Amino acid sequence: METYLFYILAVVTVIGTLLAITEKHPVHAIVYLVTSFFSLAVIFFLLAAPLIAMFEVIIYAGAVMVLFMFVIMMLDLGRPDEATLPTLRQWLLPTFLGVIILVSIGSVAVSHYGAPSAVHEVSVKEFALILFQKYAVAIEIISMQLLFAVVGALYLGRRRTP
Amino acid sequence: MNYDPIDIALTLGKIALVFFVILTMAAYMVFAERKVLAWVQDRKGPNRVGPFGLLQPLADLIKLLTKEDFRPIGADKWLFYLAPAMAAIPAIMIFAVIPFGAPLTLFGHTVTLQVADLNVGLLLFMALSSIAVYGVALGGWASNSKYALLGSIRGLAQLISYELSMGLALVPVVMLARSFRLSDIVNAQSGCWFIVYQPLAFVIFLISIAAECKRIPFDLPEAEGELVAGFHTEYSGMRFGLFFVGEYINIIVLGGLAATFFLGGWHGPWLPPFVWFSGKVLAFAFLFIWVRGTLPRLRYDQLMHFGWKILTPLALINILVTGWWMVLRG
């Protein structure tokens, strides 16, 4: 049962992501990407990681994509149907990065790492303990970075007095 | 994993029950709102269809179903058709995690009166309410109309802002109950309701859910004086009906959550648990109707200032104070 569900969700995720890349209209692309995030969240749920599943929906589908949509709705899109394919120069860097990702996925697939076993469900308490005790310094550094980003955004968005 | 047929049947039964009760309640909420508003404004309200106008929701339903399903020129076809469902479905899905009564024993099985008792129940509520934003945003955008677009941009900004203070107001609840599981939160209040410890968080949560329901005084996305009907201006028939019913489902669900988080859920003396829970939900629903009958609408900048400069900092201070209080008390 779980296996069938996994394959259905995996197909939805992959197709949703591909359509999000190939779709020319930005709002449609967002809807496809949200679909893919949602099915990814259910896959996390099947892997006994409900907390990660919820974060996937709250942060990615619910916050990041909503902000993208907010910006896109405010912009004048012009004519997205007439967008052209990127040129060779624009393809170069994405292709290079894509090859790196594909090679790393391939090396993981070829070696004998099993899928994480879904027997033990990590509770919220265990997750929080690991996050705030073992990785406390890393968390602090990341939060400082986010704070810098907020201050930077405030600086850029300040009202300029003539 | 093993699947017990009786468990599956019970779960399906609970889902069917929740759907039936919520949709009926939503329909009668519309009726109740019209009656109470009429009473506030010294009118009679709907009183022609059936005794005391009680069959009015049925008449409304027939009217909505038989109306022409209209789509403006230049509208984005699929998103225009999808948006009402995206607004209504997350609202009703949230009810899955709300415990609406004490556990029963049926056929030798202990039945929790809750569709899914997840250990991340509170987060599921946050997740689904952030998904519900898409219905408003896409509905207004896909209509290809400036009133609808303005309404949906307002709606987006309002929902994002007030979701933040709503989430922050729930942090002290989780700290007190030490769990995201809604049944644990309810059980933690068997002695004393959380509203006693957290009156400020309760007020912040109440204001935020009024904004999440897009009700007066926060009904800027559909401000009829300036934006015709806001994000659902171009909708007609049952698609408009879905937006409309979605709003009332939202009132019921968020009222149920407020009762669960702060008023002890189904706990209460003498009366059976289910009665207590429905009583609390109906009290919240009445409060929302009452507020609609008495308050004017906020201005848009006032709404944003209130959310970001008053509610969110207050909620953060409240979390800090709660943390210190819990540490000092041990």
Interface residues (C-beta under 8 A of the other chain):
Chain A: M1 E2 V27 H28 V31 V34 F38 A41 P50 L51 A53 M54 F55 V57 I58 A61 G62 A63 V66 L67 M69 F70 M73 M74 E121 S123 V124
Chain B: M1 Y3 D76 L79 L118 N119 V120 L123 L124 M126 A127 L128 S130 I131 V133 Y134 A137 L138 W141 L149 S152 I153 L156 A157 I160 S179 F180
